[in-house]
Amino acid sequence: MRELIGAGVAALLIATASVAHAAEPQITVTGSGEVQVSPDMAVLDLGAQLRGETDVIAEAAETTQSLLDALEAAGLPAADIQTRRAGLRPVFEQRPDADSAPVPVAFEADSMLTVKVRDLSVLRAIYGAASEAGATRFDGLRFELSDPAEAMADARGAAIAAARLRAETFAEAAGLTLGPVLQIAEPGSSPRPMEFRSVAADMGAMPVAPGSLTVSAQITVVYALTE
């Protein structure tokens, strides 16, 4: 579902204009366009963080393998599961004697995965499966578009329409006629995802609302002017 932000709504347009003092008059305008789209993919970061005195690495490896097996059983392809971090560090304890150096009392291991879920209807089931497999870290969830090209094209079209509207307004006010396009540039365009975070361990019971994404484009256009 897409909703183009109307090019005629002044509050949603960011435009500047200037008339170049040259042999052939020109006008430079910048227009903005936005498209509201429904996300079709979720990207989540999850894993396990464990603490122990000796076999923490073996325990972390076992938990991570259980987590990978659970995600595979839930239907996620291997290409959509990537290890984001795997680490081991000592845990220190400060002795009462202020002059004594801290001593290691345990080790902490963690393993984090970045997972892409392309079917949002199974997102809660994925969280539940991960929780049952021993996941103890759920660091974030963001919604994205698997292919933003079409939405970006719509946003660019709206931005160019906005730029032309502004150019026509300035040209008419100056008693001139808008001529052909001389140059088009794109300073920056970006989709803005919704993000969700939680510290709950049993994420399978957590309701999730995908919301919408705003895909925005900004286009600068140089037009010729004629009398």
Summary of the structure (lengths in Angstrom):
residues: 227
radius of gyration: 26.7
end to end distance: 43.2
largest distance: 86.8
contacts: 692
relative contact order: 0.26
helix: 29%
strand: 44%
